[in-house]
Amino acid sequence: MKKITDFTREELLREHEIQLQHYNDFKSRNLSLDLSRGKPSHAQLDLSEKLFSLPEPGDYFSEDGIDCRNYDADIHGLIEVRRLFGELFDVAPELVIPGGNSSLAMLHDALSRAFIFGPLPGFTPWGKLDQIKFICPVPGYDWHFHTLDQFGVEMIPVKTFDDGPDLEAVLSAVRDPAVKGMICVPMYGNPSGVTYSDDVVRALAGMETAAPDFRLFWDNAYCVHHLYNEPEKQDHLLNIYDECVKCGHEDRVLMFTSTSKITIAGGGVGAFAASPANIAEAFRILTYQLVCYDKINQLRHVRFLPDKAAVTEHMKKHAAILRPKFEYIEKVISEELIPEGYCHCRFPKGGYFICYYAMPGCAKRIVELCREMGVTLTPAGAAYPHDSDPDDSAIRLAPSFADMEDIPLVMEVFVTAVKLAATELLLK
């Protein structure tokens, strides 16, 4: 099949005219479709409706007798919830802090503690240092970048390959003592879809860093979010904490996850896991930050999902809703865009996003054209620090919230925008 870059000028003009007609047709239809954020659909949220009737009247006590309606216990959280998240993190329950509704808030707290008090006693608080830098695999999670920006952190973009971040670039960066951390989504990455290989995980755990207080902010938001039920069709992430312990760097990794895309978005339970020293320091500071997290919400979640096996079965229901959307988008891109040279794309086995790499110089225009035709996408560049994609190529597609019956129309609009933007660029 002839590539778009091999078209003659006459062929480009003809293709441009065809796509312009499609564009004008879509504009006249006043569409309003949204693929801008990775939100669960109504059907996915309905899967957790039982939560609203839990805990049942009179069932307010944890397994060790804590009345979850009261101030009883402390910030440690319910043991059964620590055990559940211990299974998800694959660490001992005592290395887990179950929190409020947001793992992102717990990540923000961990960063704040490092800036105010230092990562652990004996280290200089990061806020007292002249410069703090973080490695940021790209394309990455925009909220991570905005959070770092709020703290004045200098972000070092590092390209993501099919097996994880560019290790050569990472190993070069950590020679700088001002580089204090790396922030990432290591499984079914947002939006790359990449899961870090065993070799990459081992390298990140074992690498020597100029900063002795270097921290991996390991946001494992999609640890159980597979699109397929068969293990051989799923990605698997090596246990980073175990690898850090083996290398004598047990304090290096700070792990985060939540149930927000398992149960109720914004109404779930977040969790933080780390080494004994990190957990003890977090508890020391949290003691006077709050009396306790919402134990009723923790209790209702563990009543609904008592263990990892229950979570796995629940996530199969999510996968049944999400999988057809991802497969349809993959089919269209693979059949209509990749063969003609409009893009390259890596299709994930899980998570919430597909990262589409357009011809360099086209991403912003594609997003603009889609918006004009009534389809809202994540702003181009959002997956890079300071919203700056040097290639103007990456586009995050978030198909979860849209109804399946709307996905074909969305993709018609998207294909039109891609081809129109490409012909505009090539005709300049």
N, C-alpha and C positions, 0 to 999 in steps of 0.2 A: 504494500500500500504506500502511495506517495506521501511523503512528509510535508507538512505545511511549509516548512522552511525551504522546500524544493519547488514550491509553486512559482510559476512565472507571474509577472505583474498582472497580466490579464486574468489569470486564474485567481489571484488574490482579490482582484477587484470584483470578480464574479461571486466569490465566496463571501466577501464583505457585504455585497448587496443582498444576498440570500439571508444572511444573519441579521442585517439591519431590518429586513421585513419581519423576521421573527420577533425582533426586539420591539418594534412598533406595535405588533399584535399583542404581545404580553403587556406592554404599557397600557394599552386601551382596556385591559381586563380588570384593572384595579385590584390586583392580588395583594394579600397580606399574609405572608408566611414567614416563620422565624426559625432560623437555624443558628442563632448567634451564640447560645450558651448551652452547656451540657446539662440540661435539666431533665429529670425523669418525666415521662409522660403521665397523663392522668391514669392510664391503665396500670402503669407501674406503681404509682402511689396507692392505687386501690388494693394492691397485693398486701399492704400492711394495715388495712382498715381495722383489723382486729385489735391493733394497738390501742385504739381509742376506748376499748372496754376493759383495758388492763391497767393496773392490777384489779382483780375482782374485789368487790366490797369485802372488807375484813382481811384481805390478803396483802397486808402492808408490811410484813416482817420478812427480813432477809433470812438466809439459812442459818446465820449465827445470832438471830434474835434481835436485830436492829429494827426499830420502828422507823420506816423510811419517811414517815410524815413529819418527823421531828428532827431536832438537831443532833439526835443520837449519832454516835460514831464520829468520824472526823473526815478530813479531806482525802483519806486513802480510798474511799469508795467501797462499794460492795464487793466482797470476795468473789461471789459468783460472776460478777461482771469482769473483774480482773482476770479470772480464770478463762472466761470466754475470749477476751482480747489476747490473753496469753497464747491461746490456740491460734488466733489469727496472725499474731506476730511470730509465733513459734518460739516463744521465750517463757520463762517461768512467770507465774502470776505476780509475784512480788516485784517484778521489774516493770509493772504496768501501772500507770495512773489513768483510770477512767475519769473523764471530765464532763463538761457540759455538752452543748449540742454541736460544737464546731471544733474539728481538728485544726483548722486554720487558725482559730483563736489560740489553741494550745501551742502551735508553732510560733505565733506572734509572741506569746508569753515567754517561750524559751529564748527567743531572740532578745526580748526585753531584759530577761534576767542576765544574759551574757553581757549586755551593754551596761547595765546598772551595777551588777555585782561581780561580773566575770563568770566564765563558764563553770568554774569550780573554785573553791577557796584556794588562794595562792596565785591565781592568774589576775592580771590587770584587767579591770572592767573595760570592755571594748569601747565604751563611750568616752573613756579618757585617752584613747589613742588617737593619733593624728589622722590615721587612715585605716579603713577596714575594706577589704576586698572579698568578694565571693565569686566562685566559679558558677556559671549558669549555663548548663547544657541547653542548646536551642535547636529547634523551636521548643519552648517551654511554657510553663503555666504563668499567665499574665499576672495573677494575683501575687504570686511569689515575687515577681519583679517589682510590682508596685509597693509591696511590703518592704523589700530591701531599700527601695528608693526613699521611703519615708524615714528610714534610719540613716540615710546618707551613705549607704554602702556603694562602693564602686563595683559594678558588675562586669565580669569578664565572660563574654559569650564564647562558648565552646561548641563546635558542631557535633551533632548527634549522628552516629552511624547506625547501621542495622543492629549492632550488638551493644550500643550504648555510646557514651561520650567519647570524643577523640582523646584517647589516653595519653598520647604524646603531648597534646596541648595541656591536659590536666597536670601531668607530671612536670611540665615546664612551669606552669603557674604556681604550683605549691612550693617552688623553691624560694618564693617571695614571702618573707615573714609577715607581711601585711595581709596575705591571703589567709583568712581565718575560717573559711568554710566553703561548702558547695551545697546548693539546694536543688532538689530534683524530684521527679516522679519516676521511680525506677521500674515500674511495671505498667505496661499498657500506657505509656507516657502521654501526658496532656501537652500538646496534641499529637506528638510524633507516633504514638502507638507502639513505640519500641519498649521491649523488656530487656534489661541489662543481662548480658551473658554471664555465666559462671566466672569466666576469666576476668571480665570487667569488674565484677563484684569483688573478687579476690584482690585485684590490683588496687581498688579504692580502699579496701580494708588495710592492705599491707604497705601502701606507699609511705615513704618517709616525707615528712612535711617540715618546712622551716619553722612554722608556727606550732609549738607544742600543744596549743589549745585549739587546733584545727577541728572543726565539727562538720559531719555530714548530716544535713537536714534531709532526712529520708522520708518523703511524703508518699507513703504507699497507699494512696487513696483507692486504687483499683485492684487490691490484692485478691479479691474473690470475684471480680467482674468479668468472667469469661463469656464469650459469645457461644461457645460450644461445650457440650457436656462431656464429650470423650476426652480423657486426659491427654491423649496423643495430639489432640487439636488445640490444646491449651498451652500458653506460655507458663514457664515455671521460673521463679526467682530464688536464687540461692540466699540462704539466711545470712544477711550482712552482719548481724551481731555475733554469730558464731565465728565468722571469719575474722572480725575485729579482735575477738578474744584470743583466737589462735595466734594472731600477729602481735599480741601485747598492746593493742590499741582499743581496749574494751570501752573506754570513755568517748571514743570518736563519734559514734553514730547516735543520733537522736531520731527515733522512728515515730511516725504519726499515721493514724488512719481514723475512720469514723464509719458510722452506719448511715450517713446522710443519703447515700445513693443505694442503700440496702433497704432502709425503711422509709422514713419521712424526711424529705429534704429540708434542712434547717431545723428539724425536730428530732434528730437522732442523738447518738452519744459519740463523742470524740474520745480518742485515747492517745496516750504518749507512752513510749517504752524506751528504756535506755539501761545503762549499767547501774549497779547499786549506788555508786557515788553520785551519778547524775540524778537518780531518783531521790536520793536522800537530800540533795541540795535543793531540788525542786520542791519537795515537801516542806523543807525548812522555810522557804520563802512564801509558799502558798498558804502556810499556816495563818498568816496575818493578812493574806489577800482575800480570803473567803472562809466561811465557817465550814461549808461543804458544798459540793456540787448537787445537782438535782437528783436525789436518790430515787424519787418516785419514777422519774424517766428511766433511770438505770434499771430499776426493778421491772418496769413494764417491758423493757427490751429483752431482759434475760428470761422473763416469762414467755415471751414470744419466740425468742431464738436462744435456747438454753446452751447450745454448744456449736462448734464449727460444722458438724454434720447437718444441723438444722439450717445454718446459714447457707451451706452448699445447696440444699434442696430448695431453699427460698430463691437463691440466685438463678437456679434453672428456670424459674418462672419469669424472671427479668430477661434472661437470655432469649426465651421464646418470643418475647415482644420486640426486643432490640435486633435480633439476628436478621429478620427479613429486610429491615431498613438498611443495615450495613451491606447485606448481600446485593441488594438492588443497586445501591450506589456504586459498589465495586464493579458490578456488571456493566453499568453505563460507562464508567470511566475506562474500564478495560477494553470495551468494544468500540467506543466512539471517540475517545480522546487520546489514549496512549498510542494506539497504532499510527495515528497521524502526526505524532510528535508534539502534541500540545502540552504534555506534562510528563512527570513521573510521579508515582504514588506508591506508598507502602500500606498495604491493607492489614489492619490489626486483627488479632484473634480475641480481643477483649477491650474493655475500657469504654470510653464514650465519644471518641473522636476519630476522624480520618483526616490526615494531613495531606493536602493536595499541593503539589509543587508545580506551579504554572511556569510558563516561559518567563525567564527573568525580565522584570520590567512590566509585568502584567497584573500582578496580584491586586494592587489598589484599584486599578481600572475594572477588574472583574467584579470586585465587591461593590464598586460604585454602580456598575451596570445592573447587577442583581438587585440592588436597592431600588433603582429606578423602575425595574420591572416588578417590584413588589415582594422580593425575597431578601430578608435581612440575614447577613452573615456576620461573623466576628470581624471587626475591623482588620484589614491587612496590616501586618506588622505587630499585632498585639502579642504574638508568641515570642517576641524579642525584647530585651531591655530597652526602655525608652521608646517602645513601639517602632523600633527602627530595624527593619529587615533589609540588610545591605543589598540583597538580590531582588527585593520586591517580588518574591516568588511564593512564599508559604501562605496557604489559606486553610484555616481550621473549619472543617465541616462537622457540625454537631447535630446528628440526625435524631437524637433520642426523643425530643419533645414533640416533633411533628407527628401527625397521624400517618399511618402507613399509606393510606389512600392519597395523601398529598405528596409523598416522596417522588412519584413519577413526574408530577408537574414541576416540583422543585428542580429536578434534574434536567428537565427540558429547558428551564430558565437558565440554569447554571451552564449547560453546554452552549447555549446561545451566547452568554456573556463571555465564556472562554474563547469561543471562536471569533467573536466580534473584537474582543480586546487584542487577540493575536494578529488578526488581519490589519487592524489599525496600526499596531506597532510595526509590522513588516512593510506597510505601505508608506511609512514616513520617509 
